Amino acid sequence: ISDDYWLTLTVEWGGNNWAVKLPDGSCDMLLYKDWRAVIGIERRRKPQQSAHSAFRYMNCTVELGYTFSREITTERIGIKKSPEDTIFVRVKLSF
């Protein structure tokens, strides 16, 4: 029985925010946002009777992505930065 392979194309909008303490003791929020274009290949493993049980159902995805429109801002002190675009590699293992 062979494994299944899938080609994936994804566009993601991402980001996060963090509470930060400034040197003067006050607090601010640091916000990060970006867009990502990602292409990947996923292997969906079909169960094999002879395989060790821990790896019987392990799937693997390898992705190459381009991150753009990156923005870092703060709420209170008004910092606004736009880091350069970048590329990334992401590997995901799942059972």
PDB file of N, CA, C and O in Angstrom:
ATOM      1  N   ILE A   1       0.861  -1.177   0.000  1.00  0.00           N
ATOM      2  CA  ILE A   1       0.000   0.000   0.000  1.00  0.00           C
ATOM      3  C   ILE A   1       0.902   1.233   0.000  1.00  0.00           C
ATOM      4  O   ILE A   1       1.787   1.347   0.848  1.00  0.00           O
ATOM      5  N   SER A   2       0.695   2.137  -0.918  1.00  0.00           N
ATOM      6  CA  SER A   2       1.545   3.328  -1.019  1.00  0.00           C
ATOM      7  C   SER A   2       0.949   4.501  -0.235  1.00  0.00           C
ATOM      8  O   SER A   2      -0.234   4.515   0.104  1.00  0.00           O
ATOM      9  N   ASP A   3       1.795   5.464   0.034  1.00  0.00           N
ATOM     10  CA  ASP A   3       1.350   6.676   0.719  1.00  0.00           C
ATOM     11  C   ASP A   3       0.716   7.635  -0.281  1.00  0.00           C
ATOM     12  O   ASP A   3       0.938   7.523  -1.487  1.00  0.00           O
ATOM     13  N   ASP A   4      -0.080   8.587   0.230  1.00  0.00           N
ATOM     14  CA  ASP A   4      -0.656   9.636  -0.603  1.00  0.00           C
ATOM     15  C   ASP A   4       0.214  10.878  -0.482  1.00  0.00           C
ATOM     16  O   ASP A   4       0.702  11.193   0.603  1.00  0.00           O
ATOM     17  N   TYR A   5       0.410  11.583  -1.589  1.00  0.00           N
ATOM     18  CA  TYR A   5       1.164  12.831  -1.597  1.00  0.00           C
ATOM     19  C   TYR A   5       0.259  13.948  -2.095  1.00  0.00           C
ATOM     20  O   TYR A   5      -0.452  13.793  -3.088  1.00  0.00           O
ATOM     21  N   TRP A   6       0.295  15.079  -1.392  1.00  0.00           N
ATOM     22  CA  TRP A   6      -0.543  16.218  -1.726  1.00  0.00           C
ATOM     23  C   TRP A   6       0.330  17.446  -1.906  1.00  0.00           C
ATOM     24  O   TRP A   6       1.251  17.676  -1.122  1.00  0.00           O
ATOM     25  N   LEU A   7       0.047  18.237  -2.932  1.00  0.00           N
ATOM     26  CA  LEU A   7       0.682  19.520  -3.124  1.00  0.00           C
ATOM     27  C   LEU A   7      -0.243  20.570  -2.529  1.00  0.00           C
ATOM     28  O   LEU A   7      -1.439  20.581  -2.821  1.00  0.00           O
ATOM     29  N   THR A   8       0.303  21.454  -1.695  1.00  0.00           N
ATOM     30  CA  THR A   8      -0.536  22.464  -1.047  1.00  0.00           C
ATOM     31  C   THR A   8      -0.073  23.864  -1.430  1.00  0.00           C
ATOM     32  O   THR A   8       1.126  24.134  -1.500  1.00  0.00           O
ATOM     33  N   LEU A   9      -1.019  24.737  -1.675  1.00  0.00           N
ATOM     34  CA  LEU A   9      -0.778  26.154  -1.909  1.00  0.00           C
ATOM     35  C   LEU A   9      -1.634  26.924  -0.915  1.00  0.00           C
ATOM     36  O   LEU A   9      -2.843  26.705  -0.838  1.00  0.00           O
ATOM     37  N   THR A  10      -1.022  27.819  -0.157  1.00  0.00           N
ATOM     38  CA  THR A  10      -1.737  28.497   0.918  1.00  0.00           C
ATOM     39  C   THR A  10      -1.363  29.974   0.962  1.00  0.00           C
ATOM     40  O   THR A  10      -0.220  30.342   0.689  1.00  0.00           O
ATOM     41  N   VAL A  11      -2.324  30.806   1.304  1.00  0.00           N
ATOM     42  CA  VAL A  11      -2.062  32.207   1.647  1.00  0.00           C
ATOM     43  C   VAL A  11      -2.542  32.373   3.087  1.00  0.00           C
ATOM     44  O   VAL A  11      -3.681  32.037   3.412  1.00  0.00           O
ATOM     45  N   GLU A  12      -1.674  32.888   3.938  1.00  0.00           N
ATOM     46  CA  GLU A  12      -1.992  33.035   5.360  1.00  0.00           C
ATOM     47  C   GLU A  12      -1.850  34.490   5.780  1.00  0.00           C
ATOM     48  O   GLU A  12      -0.979  35.206   5.285  1.00  0.00           O
ATOM     49  N   TRP A  13      -2.703  34.920   6.687  1.00  0.00           N
ATOM     50  CA  TRP A  13      -2.556  36.205   7.351  1.00  0.00           C
ATOM     51  C   TRP A  13      -2.234  35.878   8.789  1.00  0.00           C
ATOM     52  O   TRP A  13      -2.997  35.174   9.450  1.00  0.00           O
ATOM     53  N   GLY A  14      -1.119  36.377   9.283  1.00  0.00           N
ATOM     54  CA  GLY A  14      -0.715  35.990  10.628  1.00  0.00           C
ATOM     55  C   GLY A  14      -0.274  37.157  11.468  1.00  0.00           C
ATOM     56  O   GLY A  14      -0.242  38.303  11.019  1.00  0.00           O
ATOM     57  N   GLY A  15       0.063  36.843  12.685  1.00  0.00           N
ATOM     58  CA  GLY A  15       0.553  37.848  13.608  1.00  0.00           C
ATOM     59  C   GLY A  15       0.280  37.451  15.036  1.00  0.00           C
ATOM     60  O   GLY A  15      -0.241  36.373  15.321  1.00  0.00           O
ATOM     61  N   ASN A  16       0.645  38.344  15.920  1.00  0.00           N
ATOM     62  CA  ASN A  16       0.431  38.102  17.343  1.00  0.00           C
ATOM     63  C   ASN A  16       0.633  39.429  18.060  1.00  0.00           C
ATOM     64  O   ASN A  16       1.013  40.425  17.445  1.00  0.00           O
ATOM     65  N   ASN A  17       0.377  39.436  19.355  1.00  0.00           N
ATOM     66  CA  ASN A  17       0.654  40.624  20.154  1.00  0.00           C
ATOM     67  C   ASN A  17       1.159  40.198  21.526  1.00  0.00           C
ATOM     68  O   ASN A  17       0.838  39.124  22.034  1.00  0.00           O
ATOM     69  N   TRP A  18       1.956  41.079  22.096  1.00  0.00           N
ATOM     70  CA  TRP A  18       2.583  40.797  23.374  1.00  0.00           C
ATOM     71  C   TRP A  18       2.530  42.039  24.253  1.00  0.00           C
ATOM     72  O   TRP A  18       2.694  43.161  23.774  1.00  0.00           O
ATOM     73  N   ALA A  19       2.300  41.826  25.530  1.00  0.00           N
ATOM     74  CA  ALA A  19       2.415  42.911  26.506  1.00  0.00           C
ATOM     75  C   ALA A  19       3.900  43.035  26.852  1.00  0.00           C
ATOM     76  O   ALA A  19       4.554  42.036  27.151  1.00  0.00           O
ATOM     77  N   VAL A  20       4.432  44.260  26.812  1.00  0.00           N
ATOM     78  CA  VAL A  20       5.847  44.485  27.116  1.00  0.00           C
ATOM     79  C   VAL A  20       5.973  45.552  28.201  1.00  0.00           C
ATOM     80  O   VAL A  20       5.170  46.480  28.297  1.00  0.00           O
ATOM     81  N   LYS A  21       7.006  45.381  29.006  1.00  0.00           N
ATOM     82  CA  LYS A  21       7.294  46.374  30.046  1.00  0.00           C
ATOM     83  C   LYS A  21       8.455  47.237  29.557  1.00  0.00           C
ATOM     84  O   LYS A  21       9.515  46.721  29.203  1.00  0.00           O
ATOM     85  N   LEU A  22       8.249  48.538  29.539  1.00  0.00           N
ATOM     86  CA  LEU A  22       9.245  49.483  29.052  1.00  0.00           C
ATOM     87  C   LEU A  22      10.240  49.838  30.152  1.00  0.00           C
ATOM     88  O   LEU A  22       9.952  49.626  31.330  1.00  0.00           O
ATOM     89  N   PRO A  23      11.411  50.379  29.788  1.00  0.00           N
ATOM     90  CA  PRO A  23      12.427  50.715  30.801  1.00  0.00           C
ATOM     91  C   PRO A  23      11.932  51.653  31.898  1.00  0.00           C
ATOM     92  O   PRO A  23      12.427  51.600  33.023  1.00  0.00           O
ATOM     93  N   ASP A  24      10.950  52.522  31.582  1.00  0.00           N
ATOM     94  CA  ASP A  24      10.431  53.430  32.612  1.00  0.00           C
ATOM     95  C   ASP A  24       9.397  52.776  33.525  1.00  0.00           C
ATOM     96  O   ASP A  24       8.832  53.436  34.397  1.00  0.00           O
ATOM     97  N   GLY A  25       9.146  51.463  33.326  1.00  0.00           N
ATOM     98  CA  GLY A  25       8.206  50.725  34.164  1.00  0.00           C
ATOM     99  C   GLY A  25       6.782  50.680  33.627  1.00  0.00           C
ATOM    100  O   GLY A  25       5.951  49.940  34.153  1.00  0.00           O
ATOM    101  N   SER A  26       6.486  51.456  32.595  1.00  0.00           N
ATOM    102  CA  SER A  26       5.139  51.437  32.013  1.00  0.00           C
ATOM    103  C   SER A  26       4.986  50.231  31.071  1.00  0.00           C
ATOM    104  O   SER A  26       5.967  49.579  30.715  1.00  0.00           O
ATOM    105  N   CYS A  27       3.757  49.955  30.683  1.00  0.00           N
ATOM    106  CA  CYS A  27       3.474  48.807  29.817  1.00  0.00           C
ATOM    107  C   CYS A  27       2.961  49.281  28.461  1.00  0.00           C
ATOM    108  O   CYS A  27       2.386  50.364  28.349  1.00  0.00           O
ATOM    109  N   ASP A  28       3.167  48.480  27.455  1.00  0.00           N
ATOM    110  CA  ASP A  28       2.683  48.760  26.110  1.00  0.00           C
ATOM    111  C   ASP A  28       2.369  47.417  25.444  1.00  0.00           C
ATOM    112  O   ASP A  28       2.741  46.355  25.944  1.00  0.00           O
ATOM    113  N   MET A  29       1.682  47.489  24.314  1.00  0.00           N
ATOM    114  CA  MET A  29       1.391  46.300  23.513  1.00  0.00           C
ATOM    115  C   MET A  29       2.215  46.350  22.238  1.00  0.00           C
ATOM    116  O   MET A  29       2.193  47.345  21.514  1.00  0.00           O
ATOM    117  N   LEU A  30       2.940  45.278  21.968  1.00  0.00           N
ATOM    118  CA  LEU A  30       3.705  45.122  20.743  1.00  0.00           C
ATOM    119  C   LEU A  30       2.891  44.241  19.810  1.00  0.00           C
ATOM    120  O   LEU A  30       2.531  43.122  20.174  1.00  0.00           O
ATOM    121  N   LEU A  31       2.592  44.735  18.602  1.00  0.00           N
ATOM    122  CA  LEU A  31       1.760  44.005  17.651  1.00  0.00           C
ATOM    123  C   LEU A  31       2.571  43.665  16.407  1.00  0.00           C
ATOM    124  O   LEU A  31       3.330  44.492  15.903  1.00  0.00           O
ATOM    125  N   TYR A  32       2.401  42.433  15.916  1.00  0.00           N
ATOM    126  CA  TYR A  32       3.088  41.978  14.705  1.00  0.00           C
ATOM    127  C   TYR A  32       2.056  41.409  13.744  1.00  0.00           C
ATOM    128  O   TYR A  32       1.193  40.629  14.147  1.00  0.00           O
ATOM    129  N   LYS A  33       2.143  41.801  12.453  1.00  0.00           N
ATOM    130  CA  LYS A  33       1.247  41.277  11.423  1.00  0.00           C
ATOM    131  C   LYS A  33       2.049  40.983  10.169  1.00  0.00           C
ATOM    132  O   LYS A  33       3.040  41.657   9.887  1.00  0.00           O
ATOM    133  N   ASP A  34       1.620  39.969   9.411  1.00  0.00           N
ATOM    134  CA  ASP A  34       2.252  39.683   8.130  1.00  0.00           C
ATOM    135  C   ASP A  34       1.325  38.849   7.247  1.00  0.00           C
ATOM    136  O   ASP A  34       0.304  38.331   7.699  1.00  0.00           O
ATOM    137  N   TRP A  35       1.709  38.737   5.988  1.00  0.00           N
ATOM    138  CA  TRP A  35       1.069  37.847   5.023  1.00  0.00           C
ATOM    139  C   TRP A  35       2.104  36.830   4.578  1.00  0.00           C
ATOM    140  O   TRP A  35       3.295  37.133   4.503  1.00  0.00           O
ATOM    141  N   ARG A  36       1.631  35.586   4.274  1.00  0.00           N
ATOM    142  CA  ARG A  36       2.532  34.523   3.850  1.00  0.00           C
ATOM    143  C   ARG A  36       1.938  33.770   2.664  1.00  0.00           C
ATOM    144  O   ARG A  36       0.760  33.412   2.667  1.00  0.00           O
ATOM    145  N   ALA A  37       2.761  33.539   1.662  1.00  0.00           N
ATOM    146  CA  ALA A  37       2.395  32.682   0.530  1.00  0.00           C
ATOM    147  C   ALA A  37       3.246  31.423   0.668  1.00  0.00           C
ATOM    148  O   ALA A  37       4.472  31.501   0.757  1.00  0.00           O
ATOM    149  N   VAL A  38       2.587  30.260   0.685  1.00  0.00           N
ATOM    150  CA  VAL A  38       3.277  29.019   1.029  1.00  0.00           C
ATOM    151  C   VAL A  38       2.960  27.933   0.001  1.00  0.00           C
ATOM    152  O   VAL A  38       1.813  27.774  -0.414  1.00  0.00           O
ATOM    153  N   ILE A  39       3.999  27.182  -0.405  1.00  0.00           N
ATOM    154  CA  ILE A  39       3.814  25.990  -1.228  1.00  0.00           C
ATOM    155  C   ILE A  39       4.422  24.829  -0.458  1.00  0.00           C
ATOM    156  O   ILE A  39       5.486  24.972   0.146  1.00  0.00           O
ATOM    157  N   GLY A  40       3.759  23.689  -0.476  1.00  0.00           N
ATOM    158  CA  GLY A  40       4.255  22.563   0.296  1.00  0.00           C
ATOM    159  C   GLY A  40       3.905  21.227  -0.324  1.00  0.00           C
ATOM    160  O   GLY A  40       3.073  21.130  -1.225  1.00  0.00           O
ATOM    161  N   ILE A  41       4.557  20.216   0.179  1.00  0.00           N
ATOM    162  CA  ILE A  41       4.249  18.833  -0.195  1.00  0.00           C
ATOM    163  C   ILE A  41       3.962  18.080   1.100  1.00  0.00           C
ATOM    164  O   ILE A  41       4.718  18.166   2.067  1.00  0.00           O
ATOM    165  N   GLU A  42       2.863  17.347   1.097  1.00  0.00           N
ATOM    166  CA  GLU A  42       2.442  16.599   2.287  1.00  0.00           C
ATOM    167  C   GLU A  42       2.388  15.114   1.950  1.00  0.00           C
ATOM    168  O   GLU A  42       1.848  14.713   0.919  1.00  0.00           O
ATOM    169  N   ARG A  43       2.958  14.311   2.838  1.00  0.00           N
ATOM    170  CA  ARG A  43       2.852  12.861   2.707  1.00  0.00           C
ATOM    171  C   ARG A  43       1.878  12.365   3.769  1.00  0.00           C
ATOM    172  O   ARG A  43       2.107  12.521   4.968  1.00  0.00           O
ATOM    173  N   ARG A  44       0.790  11.767   3.303  1.00  0.00           N
ATOM    174  CA  ARG A  44      -0.180  11.156   4.215  1.00  0.00           C
ATOM    175  C   ARG A  44       0.080   9.662   4.218  1.00  0.00           C
ATOM    176  O   ARG A  44      -0.130   8.969   3.222  1.00  0.00           O
ATOM    177  N   ARG A  45       0.530   9.195   5.336  1.00  0.00           N
ATOM    178  CA  ARG A  45       0.979   7.812   5.476  1.00  0.00           C
ATOM    179  C   ARG A  45      -0.201   6.873   5.629  1.00  0.00           C
ATOM    180  O   ARG A  45      -1.106   7.114   6.428  1.00  0.00           O
ATOM    181  N   LYS A  46      -0.182   5.816   4.866  1.00  0.00           N
ATOM    182  CA  LYS A  46      -1.176   4.759   5.043  1.00  0.00           C
ATOM    183  C   LYS A  46      -0.606   3.755   6.043  1.00  0.00           C
ATOM    184  O   LYS A  46       0.592   3.476   6.009  1.00  0.00           O
ATOM    185  N   PRO A  47      -1.437   3.204   6.933  1.00  0.00           N
ATOM    186  CA  PRO A  47      -0.939   2.283   7.968  1.00  0.00           C
ATOM    187  C   PRO A  47      -0.210   1.091   7.363  1.00  0.00           C
ATOM    188  O   PRO A  47      -0.636   0.519   6.360  1.00  0.00           O
ATOM    189  N   GLN A  48       0.891   0.737   7.995  1.00  0.00           N
ATOM    190  CA  GLN A  48       1.664  -0.424   7.564  1.00  0.00           C
ATOM    191  C   GLN A  48       1.786  -1.370   8.742  1.00  0.00           C
ATOM    192  O   GLN A  48       2.192  -0.967   9.832  1.00  0.00           O
ATOM    193  N   GLN A  49       1.447  -2.579   8.532  1.00  0.00           N
ATOM    194  CA  GLN A  49       1.472  -3.565   9.610  1.00  0.00           C
ATOM    195  C   GLN A  49       2.881  -3.796  10.148  1.00  0.00           C
ATOM    196  O   GLN A  49       3.050  -4.062  11.338  1.00  0.00           O
ATOM    197  N   SER A  50       3.887  -3.699   9.291  1.00  0.00           N
ATOM    198  CA  SER A  50       5.244  -4.011   9.722  1.00  0.00           C
ATOM    199  C   SER A  50       5.953  -2.835  10.396  1.00  0.00           C
ATOM    200  O   SER A  50       6.999  -3.025  11.016  1.00  0.00           O
ATOM    201  N   ALA A  51       5.408  -1.641  10.285  1.00  0.00           N
ATOM    202  CA  ALA A  51       6.072  -0.461  10.845  1.00  0.00           C
ATOM    203  C   ALA A  51       5.928  -0.419  12.362  1.00  0.00           C
ATOM    204  O   ALA A  51       4.946  -0.912  12.917  1.00  0.00           O
ATOM    205  N   HIS A  52       6.913   0.173  13.021  1.00  0.00           N
ATOM    206  CA  HIS A  52       6.863   0.368  14.468  1.00  0.00           C
ATOM    207  C   HIS A  52       5.635   1.217  14.786  1.00  0.00           C
ATOM    208  O   HIS A  52       5.330   2.153  14.047  1.00  0.00           O
ATOM    209  N   SER A  53       4.938   0.915  15.850  1.00  0.00           N
ATOM    210  CA  SER A  53       3.658   1.555  16.145  1.00  0.00           C
ATOM    211  C   SER A  53       3.742   3.073  16.275  1.00  0.00           C
ATOM    212  O   SER A  53       2.785   3.766  15.930  1.00  0.00           O
ATOM    213  N   ALA A  54       4.865   3.611  16.766  1.00  0.00           N
ATOM    214  CA  ALA A  54       4.972   5.061  16.945  1.00  0.00           C
ATOM    215  C   ALA A  54       4.981   5.800  15.605  1.00  0.00           C
ATOM    216  O   ALA A  54       4.615   6.974  15.544  1.00  0.00           O
ATOM    217  N   PHE A  55       5.395   5.127  14.541  1.00  0.00           N
ATOM    218  CA  PHE A  55       5.516   5.782  13.243  1.00  0.00           C
ATOM    219  C   PHE A  55       4.505   5.274  12.224  1.00  0.00           C
ATOM    220  O   PHE A  55       4.575   5.646  11.052  1.00  0.00           O
ATOM    221  N   ARG A  56       3.585   4.446  12.639  1.00  0.00           N
ATOM    222  CA  ARG A  56       2.629   3.856  11.693  1.00  0.00           C
ATOM    223  C   ARG A  56       1.792   4.878  10.956  1.00  0.00           C
ATOM    224  O   ARG A  56       1.504   4.714   9.771  1.00  0.00           O
ATOM    225  N   TYR A  57       1.396   5.942  11.658  1.00  0.00           N
ATOM    226  CA  TYR A  57       0.487   6.917  11.068  1.00  0.00           C
ATOM    227  C   TYR A  57       1.121   8.301  10.933  1.00  0.00           C
ATOM    228  O   TYR A  57       0.407   9.289  10.767  1.00  0.00           O
ATOM    229  N   MET A  58       2.453   8.388  11.002  1.00  0.00           N
ATOM    230  CA  MET A  58       3.088   9.699  10.976  1.00  0.00           C
ATOM    231  C   MET A  58       3.023  10.318   9.575  1.00  0.00           C
ATOM    232  O   MET A  58       3.461   9.721   8.592  1.00  0.00           O
ATOM    233  N   ASN A  59       2.470  11.522   9.515  1.00  0.00           N
ATOM    234  CA  ASN A  59       2.414  12.292   8.276  1.00  0.00           C
ATOM    235  C   ASN A  59       3.488  13.367   8.334  1.00  0.00           C
ATOM    236  O   ASN A  59       3.896  13.781   9.419  1.00  0.00           O
ATOM    237  N   CYS A  60       3.945  13.819   7.176  1.00  0.00           N
ATOM    238  CA  CYS A  60       4.989  14.830   7.122  1.00  0.00           C
ATOM    239  C   CYS A  60       4.641  15.861   6.053  1.00  0.00           C
ATOM    240  O   CYS A  60       4.214  15.511   4.952  1.00  0.00           O
ATOM    241  N   THR A  61       4.827  17.131   6.391  1.00  0.00           N
ATOM    242  CA  THR A  61       4.634  18.221   5.443  1.00  0.00           C
ATOM    243  C   THR A  61       5.886  19.091   5.449  1.00  0.00           C
ATOM    244  O   THR A  61       6.385  19.460   6.512  1.00  0.00           O
ATOM    245  N   VAL A  62       6.391  19.416   4.268  1.00  0.00           N
ATOM    246  CA  VAL A  62       7.512  20.328   4.119  1.00  0.00           C
ATOM    247  C   VAL A  62       7.012  21.494   3.279  1.00  0.00           C
ATOM    248  O   VAL A  62       6.459  21.302   2.196  1.00  0.00           O
ATOM    249  N   GLU A  63       7.217  22.721   3.799  1.00  0.00           N
ATOM    250  CA  GLU A  63       6.694  23.909   3.129  1.00  0.00           C
ATOM    251  C   GLU A  63       7.791  24.950   2.933  1.00  0.00           C
ATOM    252  O   GLU A  63       8.697  25.082   3.756  1.00  0.00           O
ATOM    253  N   LEU A  64       7.692  25.682   1.832  1.00  0.00           N
ATOM    254  CA  LEU A  64       8.556  26.816   1.550  1.00  0.00           C
ATOM    255  C   LEU A  64       7.641  28.020   1.430  1.00  0.00           C
ATOM    256  O   LEU A  64       6.668  27.993   0.677  1.00  0.00           O
ATOM    257  N   GLY A  65       7.953  29.081   2.174  1.00  0.00           N
ATOM    258  CA  GLY A  65       7.060  30.236   2.190  1.00  0.00           C
ATOM    259  C   GLY A  65       7.774  31.552   1.993  1.00  0.00           C
ATOM    260  O   GLY A  65       8.980  31.672   2.208  1.00  0.00           O
ATOM    261  N   TYR A  66       6.996  32.538   1.579  1.00  0.00           N
ATOM    262  CA  TYR A  66       7.456  33.906   1.395  1.00  0.00           C
ATOM    263  C   TYR A  66       6.588  34.792   2.280  1.00  0.00           C
ATOM    264  O   TYR A  66       5.364  34.795   2.150  1.00  0.00           O
ATOM    265  N   THR A  67       7.221  35.545   3.184  1.00  0.00           N
ATOM    266  CA  THR A  67       6.503  36.420   4.111  1.00  0.00           C
ATOM    267  C   THR A  67       6.672  37.869   3.656  1.00  0.00           C
ATOM    268  O   THR A  67       7.787  38.324   3.401  1.00  0.00           O
ATOM    269  N   PHE A  68       5.546  38.588   3.557  1.00  0.00           N
ATOM    270  CA  PHE A  68       5.583  39.957   3.062  1.00  0.00           C
ATOM    271  C   PHE A  68       4.582  40.824   3.824  1.00  0.00           C
ATOM    272  O   PHE A  68       3.797  40.318   4.626  1.00  0.00           O
ATOM    273  N   SER A  69       4.613  42.114   3.573  1.00  0.00           N
ATOM    274  CA  SER A  69       3.756  43.094   4.271  1.00  0.00           C
ATOM    275  C   SER A  69       3.870  42.931   5.785  1.00  0.00           C
ATOM    276  O   SER A  69       2.865  42.917   6.496  1.00  0.00           O
ATOM    277  N   ARG A  70       5.101  42.810   6.264  1.00  0.00           N
ATOM    278  CA  ARG A  70       5.350  42.650   7.692  1.00  0.00           C
ATOM    279  C   ARG A  70       5.270  44.007   8.373  1.00  0.00           C
ATOM    280  O   ARG A  70       5.734  45.016   7.841  1.00  0.00           O
ATOM    281  N   GLU A  71       4.672  44.014   9.564  1.00  0.00           N
ATOM    282  CA  GLU A  71       4.505  45.272  10.289  1.00  0.00           C
ATOM    283  C   GLU A  71       4.608  45.028  11.792  1.00  0.00           C
ATOM    284  O   GLU A  71       3.961  44.135  12.340  1.00  0.00           O
ATOM    285  N   ILE A  72       5.427  45.834  12.437  1.00  0.00           N
ATOM    286  CA  ILE A  72       5.557  45.799  13.894  1.00  0.00           C
ATOM    287  C   ILE A  72       5.159  47.176  14.414  1.00  0.00           C
ATOM    288  O   ILE A  72       5.712  48.190  13.989  1.00  0.00           O
ATOM    289  N   THR A  73       4.202  47.207  15.329  1.00  0.00           N
ATOM    290  CA  THR A  73       3.743  48.478  15.896  1.00  0.00           C
ATOM    291  C   THR A  73       3.576  48.346  17.402  1.00  0.00           C
ATOM    292  O   THR A  73       3.480  47.246  17.946  1.00  0.00           O
ATOM    293  N   THR A  74       3.543  49.506  18.062  1.00  0.00           N
ATOM    294  CA  THR A  74       3.205  49.547  19.479  1.00  0.00           C
ATOM    295  C   THR A  74       1.985  50.451  19.624  1.00  0.00           C
ATOM    296  O   THR A  74       1.774  51.356  18.816  1.00  0.00           O
ATOM    297  N   GLU A  75       1.191  50.203  20.649  1.00  0.00           N
ATOM    298  CA  GLU A  75      -0.025  50.992  20.847  1.00  0.00           C
ATOM    299  C   GLU A  75       0.253  52.346  21.484  1.00  0.00           C
ATOM    300  O   GLU A  75      -0.259  53.367  21.024  1.00  0.00           O
ATOM    301  N   ARG A  76       1.063  52.360  22.542  1.00  0.00           N
ATOM    302  CA  ARG A  76       1.206  53.575  23.339  1.00  0.00           C
ATOM    303  C   ARG A  76       2.308  54.504  22.853  1.00  0.00           C
ATOM    304  O   ARG A  76       2.087  55.709  22.733  1.00  0.00           O
ATOM    305  N   ILE A  77       3.484  53.968  22.574  1.00  0.00           N
ATOM    306  CA  ILE A  77       4.601  54.860  22.234  1.00  0.00           C
ATOM    307  C   ILE A  77       4.729  55.119  20.733  1.00  0.00           C
ATOM    308  O   ILE A  77       5.585  55.902  20.322  1.00  0.00           O
ATOM    309  N   GLY A  78       3.904  54.485  19.912  1.00  0.00           N
ATOM    310  CA  GLY A  78       3.804  54.833  18.499  1.00  0.00           C
ATOM    311  C   GLY A  78       4.919  54.361  17.583  1.00  0.00           C
ATOM    312  O   GLY A  78       5.184  54.998  16.564  1.00  0.00           O
ATOM    313  N   ILE A  79       5.571  53.272  17.916  1.00  0.00           N
ATOM    314  CA  ILE A  79       6.589  52.724  17.011  1.00  0.00           C
ATOM    315  C   ILE A  79       5.886  52.018  15.853  1.00  0.00           C
ATOM    316  O   ILE A  79       4.904  51.303  16.056  1.00  0.00           O
ATOM    317  N   LYS A  80       6.392  52.224  14.647  1.00  0.00           N
ATOM    318  CA  LYS A  80       5.877  51.513  13.476  1.00  0.00           C
ATOM    319  C   LYS A  80       7.055  51.151  12.584  1.00  0.00           C
ATOM    320  O   LYS A  80       7.720  52.030  12.037  1.00  0.00           O
ATOM    321  N   LYS A  81       7.312  49.853  12.439  1.00  0.00           N
ATOM    322  CA  LYS A  81       8.424  49.358  11.623  1.00  0.00           C
ATOM    323  C   LYS A  81       7.887  48.384  10.591  1.00  0.00           C
ATOM    324  O   LYS A  81       6.903  47.683  10.829  1.00  0.00           O
ATOM    325  N   SER A  82       8.550  48.351   9.437  1.00  0.00           N
ATOM    326  CA  SER A  82       8.184  47.417   8.369  1.00  0.00           C
ATOM    327  C   SER A  82       9.424  46.614   7.983  1.00  0.00           C
ATOM    328  O   SER A  82      10.185  47.029   7.108  1.00  0.00           O
ATOM    329  N   PRO A  83       9.632  45.458   8.636  1.00  0.00           N
ATOM    330  CA  PRO A  83      10.797  44.628   8.296  1.00  0.00           C
ATOM    331  C   PRO A  83      10.730  44.174   6.838  1.00  0.00           C
ATOM    332  O   PRO A  83       9.659  44.126   6.232  1.00  0.00           O
ATOM    333  N   GLU A  84      11.889  43.846   6.296  1.00  0.00           N
ATOM    334  CA  GLU A  84      11.961  43.366   4.915  1.00  0.00           C
ATOM    335  C   GLU A  84      11.220  42.043   4.759  1.00  0.00           C
ATOM    336  O   GLU A  84      11.011  41.310   5.725  1.00  0.00           O
ATOM    337  N   ASP A  85      10.830  41.756   3.518  1.00  0.00           N
ATOM    338  CA  ASP A  85      10.230  40.462   3.199  1.00  0.00           C
ATOM    339  C   ASP A  85      11.262  39.371   3.469  1.00  0.00           C
ATOM    340  O   ASP A  85      12.464  39.633   3.474  1.00  0.00           O
ATOM    341  N   THR A  86      10.787  38.149   3.693  1.00  0.00           N
ATOM    342  CA  THR A  86      11.703  37.050   3.991  1.00  0.00           C
ATOM    343  C   THR A  86      11.119  35.738   3.497  1.00  0.00           C
ATOM    344  O   THR A  86       9.941  35.664   3.147  1.00  0.00           O
ATOM    345  N   ILE A  87      11.943  34.711   3.471  1.00  0.00           N
ATOM    346  CA  ILE A  87      11.469  33.366   3.136  1.00  0.00           C
ATOM    347  C   ILE A  87      11.641  32.478   4.363  1.00  0.00           C
ATOM    348  O   ILE A  87      12.427  32.783   5.260  1.00  0.00           O
ATOM    349  N   PHE A  88      10.894  31.374   4.389  1.00  0.00           N
ATOM    350  CA  PHE A  88      11.029  30.446   5.506  1.00  0.00           C
ATOM    351  C   PHE A  88      10.777  29.023   5.025  1.00  0.00           C
ATOM    352  O   PHE A  88      10.163  28.801   3.981  1.00  0.00           O
ATOM    353  N   VAL A  89      11.262  28.072   5.805  1.00  0.00           N
ATOM    354  CA  VAL A  89      11.006  26.652   5.594  1.00  0.00           C
ATOM    355  C   VAL A  89      10.327  26.150   6.850  1.00  0.00           C
ATOM    356  O   VAL A  89      10.758  26.458   7.962  1.00  0.00           O
ATOM    357  N   ARG A  90       9.257  25.371   6.676  1.00  0.00           N
ATOM    358  CA  ARG A  90       8.513  24.840   7.817  1.00  0.00           C
ATOM    359  C   ARG A  90       8.317  23.342   7.590  1.00  0.00           C
ATOM    360  O   ARG A  90       7.940  22.911   6.500  1.00  0.00           O
ATOM    361  N   VAL A  91       8.577  22.565   8.628  1.00  0.00           N
ATOM    362  CA  VAL A  91       8.374  21.114   8.590  1.00  0.00           C
ATOM    363  C   VAL A  91       7.374  20.754   9.677  1.00  0.00           C
ATOM    364  O   VAL A  91       7.536  21.145  10.833  1.00  0.00           O
ATOM    365  N   LYS A  92       6.335  20.005   9.301  1.00  0.00           N
ATOM    366  CA  LYS A  92       5.320  19.588  10.273  1.00  0.00           C
ATOM    367  C   LYS A  92       5.219  18.071  10.268  1.00  0.00           C
ATOM    368  O   LYS A  92       5.141  17.435   9.217  1.00  0.00           O
ATOM    369  N   LEU A  93       5.224  17.516  11.462  1.00  0.00           N
ATOM    370  CA  LEU A  93       5.001  16.077  11.648  1.00  0.00           C
ATOM    371  C   LEU A  93       3.731  15.898  12.431  1.00  0.00           C
ATOM    372  O   LEU A  93       3.507  16.590  13.424  1.00  0.00           O
ATOM    373  N   SER A  94       2.890  14.971  11.997  1.00  0.00           N
ATOM    374  CA  SER A  94       1.650  14.718  12.724  1.00  0.00           C
ATOM    375  C   SER A  94       1.347  13.227  12.724  1.00  0.00           C
ATOM    376  O   SER A  94       1.797  12.489  11.847  1.00  0.00           O
ATOM    377  N   PHE A  95       0.588  12.798  13.704  1.00  0.00           N
ATOM    378  CA  PHE A  95       0.227  11.388  13.833  1.00  0.00           C
ATOM    379  C   PHE A  95      -1.263  11.235  13.670  1.00  0.00           C
ATOM    380  O   PHE A  95      -1.781  10.121  13.743  1.00  0.00           O
TER     381      PHE A  95
END
